[in-house]
Each structure stands twice: as C-alpha cells, then as structure tokens.
Amino acid sequence: MQKPQWNRIKDFVQRKELSLAMGLHLGAIFLCGLIYILLPEDVHLRWGLTYIPIWTALLSPIALMIAARKSKRKVVIRLYSGLIGIGLWLLAIFLQVIGGDIVFPSTYFCKDGDYLVRREYDFFDNNLIGVYKVNGLTEKRISFYSYSSPDSIKVYDSLNVIAFYCPSEIQEDPWPTDTIAPLRVIEQLRDNGIDSERRKKIEQLAHRLNARLGYTLAE
C-alpha cells in the first residue's frame, strides 16, 4: 500500500475517533440533563442505569483529549476538555456531598416484593433510610425513616404499615462505646390517615410480631 493512501486512511480513522468521542461526550451530557429534568428527586432508575450517562459524561473529556491528538484544533479541543472536565467533576462532587447520589448509588439494605430500602445521604442524620417501590424501570421513594441498617422488612399494604427488623449494632463515636439491641418496629408506610379499626389491627399485628409501634404511629 502506498504511503499517501495509508496516510489518508489514518487521517480518516482519527477524524472518526474524534467525531465518536465528541458525540459520546455531548450525548452523555444531554442524557444527564434529560434525566435531571424528567425524573423527580424521589424517583431513581433501576439497576444503576442513571450512573451510565453520568460516568460517561465525567470520563468523556479524557477520551476527547486522546482523540484530538492529531487534530488541527487540538489545542482548542484539549482546552475545552480540560475546562468542562474540571467543571463536571466539581459539580458531581458537590452534589454528592450534599446528598445527590450523583457519583455512587445509595446503599441497598433489603427488599420485600416491590418494596426496598436504601440509605439516604443526610448531613445531620447518618441513620436516614428511604423506602422505595419498584415500578417498571424506576424506583419511587415512598417515605423516610431513621433506623440503622435494617436487614429485612415486611410490608402490609392493607394496613399501610411496614415492619423493620434491625440487628444489634455497636455504636462507635469514634470508638466502641455501646451496643444497641435488635429492633423490631412497625411504622406507617404512606402519609394517610389511620382510623380506629385499622389502628386496632395494627396493634394486634405488633403484638403478634412482638414489635413496638414506631414514631409515625404514636398517638
């Protein structure tokens, strides 16, 4: 193969690399914006699908820098990649620190049917958890509670309550000081009114499960 022909092929491949890297970069940013606009704060995509475009957007400036190595606009593209990359990383770290679950997914604890429990990031409450209900490709947060690391739950939809089972735990602040006993507690699932007949059934359930009524069911 003659050298000029080989150079033309090489230039074509490099242009395609740059186009692909730029398309991936802009597409990932567009998808992140679309997810932010269309998905409410209390709804997540399942299986960590949200984090695919986020990590693509965060890493794509590096791919742009590499793909622009032979471009005539190398300096401009690399300057843009550096600035946008730093900006995206600073924004992601800031949102993660204030509780946005941007870079890493929240910790998963347990599940019962379509309901599951995840850790919620909160600066003032390290024990904050959220109960989510699965609906197709999404998980919608139903309610918040303050319990540490439940290992199982049981949802009673007809009574609008959820039972948490939390194992014993050693409190560390910053060294071991106390052991919290295992906990069985029943809480209200959704913020709806509870009539006297339903409350009586809930109390009977608590007695049967040897569980106490939580703060959302306190009279």
C-alpha positions as CSV (number, residue, x, y, z in Angstrom):
1,M,0.0,0.0,0.0
2,Q,1.4,3.4,-0.9
3,K,2.2,5.8,1.8
4,P,-0.2,8.7,0.8
5,Q,-3.1,6.2,0.7
6,W,-2.1,4.9,4.2
7,N,-2.0,8.5,5.5
8,R,-5.4,9.2,4.1
9,I,-6.8,6.1,5.8
10,K,-5.1,7.1,9.1
11,D,-6.5,10.6,8.9
12,F,-10.0,9.2,8.2
13,V,-9.8,6.9,11.3
14,Q,-8.6,9.7,13.5
15,R,-11.4,12.0,12.3
16,K,-13.9,9.3,13.1
17,E,-12.4,8.8,16.5
18,L,-12.8,12.5,17.3
19,S,-16.4,12.5,16.0
20,L,-17.2,9.5,18.0
21,A,-15.7,10.9,21.2
22,M,-17.4,14.2,20.7
23,G,-20.8,12.6,20.0
24,L,-20.4,10.4,23.1
25,H,-19.5,13.4,25.2
26,L,-22.4,15.6,24.0
27,G,-24.8,12.7,24.1
28,A,-24.0,11.8,27.7
29,I,-24.4,15.4,28.8
30,F,-27.7,15.6,27.0
31,L,-28.9,12.4,28.7
32,C,-27.8,13.7,32.1
33,G,-29.8,16.9,31.6
34,L,-32.8,14.9,30.3
35,I,-32.8,12.6,33.4
36,Y,-32.4,15.6,35.7
37,I,-35.4,17.4,34.1
38,L,-37.7,14.5,33.6
39,L,-37.1,12.4,36.8
40,P,-38.4,13.9,40.1
41,E,-36.0,13.9,43.0
42,D,-37.7,11.0,44.7
43,V,-37.5,8.7,41.6
44,H,-34.4,6.6,40.5
45,L,-33.8,4.5,37.5
46,R,-33.3,0.8,38.5
47,W,-30.0,-1.2,38.2
48,G,-27.9,1.9,38.4
49,L,-28.9,3.0,34.8
50,T,-28.7,6.6,35.9
51,Y,-25.0,6.3,36.5
52,I,-24.1,5.2,33.0
53,P,-24.6,8.6,31.3
54,I,-23.2,10.3,34.4
55,W,-19.9,8.4,34.4
56,T,-19.7,8.7,30.6
57,A,-20.0,12.5,30.9
58,L,-17.4,12.6,33.6
59,L,-14.9,10.4,31.7
60,S,-15.6,11.6,28.1
61,P,-13.3,14.7,28.3
62,I,-10.4,12.3,28.7
63,A,-11.4,10.5,25.6
64,L,-11.8,13.8,23.8
65,M,-8.2,14.8,24.7
66,I,-6.9,11.5,23.4
67,A,-8.9,11.6,20.2
68,A,-7.7,15.2,19.4
69,R,-4.0,14.2,19.4
70,K,-3.7,14.7,15.6
71,S,-6.4,17.3,15.0
72,K,-5.6,20.8,13.7
73,R,-7.8,22.1,16.5
74,K,-6.0,20.0,19.2
75,V,-5.3,23.0,21.5
76,V,-8.8,24.3,21.4
77,I,-10.4,20.8,22.0
78,R,-8.0,19.9,24.8
79,L,-8.6,23.3,26.5
80,Y,-12.3,22.7,26.2
81,S,-12.0,19.2,27.5
82,G,-9.9,20.3,30.5
83,L,-12.3,23.1,31.5
84,I,-15.5,21.1,31.0
85,G,-14.0,18.0,32.7
86,I,-12.9,20.0,35.8
87,G,-16.4,21.7,35.9
88,L,-18.3,18.4,35.6
89,W,-16.2,16.7,38.4
90,L,-16.5,19.7,40.8
91,L,-20.3,19.7,40.2
92,A,-20.6,16.0,40.7
93,I,-18.5,16.0,43.9
94,F,-20.5,19.0,45.3
95,L,-23.9,17.3,44.6
96,Q,-22.6,14.0,46.1
97,V,-21.5,15.8,49.3
98,I,-24.9,17.5,49.7
99,G,-26.7,14.2,49.2
100,G,-27.4,14.0,45.5
101,D,-26.3,10.4,45.0
102,I,-24.6,11.5,41.8
103,V,-21.3,9.6,41.7
104,F,-22.2,6.5,43.7
105,P,-25.6,4.8,44.2
106,S,-27.1,4.8,47.7
107,T,-26.5,1.6,49.8
108,Y,-29.1,-1.1,49.4
109,F,-30.3,-2.9,52.5
110,C,-33.2,-5.3,51.9
111,K,-36.3,-5.9,49.9
112,D,-39.9,-7.3,50.2
113,G,-41.7,-7.8,47.0
114,D,-41.8,-4.5,45.1
115,Y,-40.5,-2.5,48.1
116,L,-36.9,-2.0,49.0
117,V,-34.8,0.0,51.5
118,R,-31.8,2.3,50.6
119,R,-29.6,4.6,52.6
120,E,-30.4,8.3,52.2
121,Y,-27.5,10.7,52.5
122,D,-28.2,13.4,55.1
123,F,-25.6,15.6,56.8
124,F,-27.5,15.7,60.1
125,D,-28.8,12.1,60.2
126,N,-26.5,9.1,59.5
127,N,-29.3,6.7,60.0
128,L,-31.7,8.1,57.5
129,I,-33.2,5.5,55.2
130,G,-35.8,5.6,52.4
131,V,-38.4,3.0,51.3
132,Y,-38.8,2.7,47.6
133,K,-41.4,1.0,45.4
134,V,-40.4,-0.6,42.2
135,N,-42.4,0.4,39.1
136,G,-41.0,-0.8,35.8
137,L,-37.6,0.8,35.2
138,T,-37.9,3.2,38.1
139,E,-37.9,3.2,41.9
140,K,-40.1,5.8,43.6
141,R,-39.4,6.8,47.2
142,I,-42.5,6.3,49.4
143,S,-41.2,7.5,52.8
144,F,-38.3,8.3,55.1
145,Y,-37.3,6.8,58.4
146,S,-34.4,7.0,60.8
147,Y,-33.2,3.5,61.5
148,S,-29.7,2.0,61.3
149,S,-29.1,-0.8,58.7
150,P,-32.3,-2.9,58.7
151,D,-31.6,-6.4,57.5
152,S,-35.2,-7.2,56.5
153,I,-38.6,-5.6,56.1
154,K,-42.2,-6.8,55.7
155,V,-44.8,-4.6,54.1
156,Y,-48.5,-4.8,55.0
157,D,-50.2,-2.8,52.2
158,S,-53.7,-3.4,53.5
159,L,-52.8,-1.8,56.8
160,N,-50.5,0.8,55.3
161,V,-47.6,-0.2,57.5
162,I,-44.1,-1.6,57.2
163,A,-42.2,-3.7,59.8
164,F,-38.4,-3.2,60.1
165,Y,-36.1,-5.7,61.6
166,C,-32.7,-4.2,62.6
167,P,-29.9,-6.3,64.0
168,S,-27.9,-5.4,67.1
169,E,-25.2,-2.8,66.5
170,I,-22.1,-1.4,68.2
171,Q,-22.2,2.4,68.4
172,E,-18.8,3.9,67.6
173,D,-18.2,7.5,68.4
174,P,-15.3,7.3,67.5
175,W,-14.5,4.0,69.4
176,P,-16.9,1.3,70.6
177,T,-19.0,2.6,73.5
178,D,-22.4,0.9,73.5
179,T,-24.4,-1.9,71.9
180,I,-27.9,-1.3,70.5
181,A,-30.2,-4.2,71.0
182,P,-32.0,-5.8,68.0
183,L,-35.0,-3.8,67.0
184,R,-38.5,-4.8,65.6
185,V,-40.6,-1.8,64.9
186,I,-43.8,-1.1,62.8
187,E,-44.1,2.3,61.0
188,Q,-46.8,3.9,58.9
189,L,-45.9,3.4,55.2
190,R,-47.7,6.3,53.5
191,D,-48.8,9.5,55.0
192,N,-52.5,8.7,55.1
193,G,-54.9,8.9,58.0
194,I,-55.5,5.7,60.1
195,D,-58.9,5.1,61.5
196,S,-59.6,3.4,64.8
197,E,-60.4,0.0,63.3
198,R,-57.2,-0.1,61.3
199,R,-55.2,1.1,64.3
200,K,-56.6,-1.8,66.3
201,K,-55.5,-4.3,63.6
202,I,-52.0,-2.7,63.6
203,E,-51.7,-3.1,67.4
204,Q,-52.7,-6.7,67.1
205,L,-50.1,-7.2,64.4
206,A,-47.5,-5.6,66.6
207,H,-48.4,-7.9,69.4
208,R,-48.2,-10.9,67.1
209,L,-44.8,-9.9,65.7
210,N,-43.5,-8.9,69.2
211,A,-42.7,-5.5,67.7
212,R,-43.3,-2.0,69.0
213,L,-45.1,0.8,67.3
214,G,-42.8,3.5,65.8
215,Y,-42.9,7.2,66.0
216,T,-45.1,7.6,62.9
217,L,-47.8,5.6,64.7
218,A,-47.5,7.3,68.1
219,E,-50.8,8.7,69.2
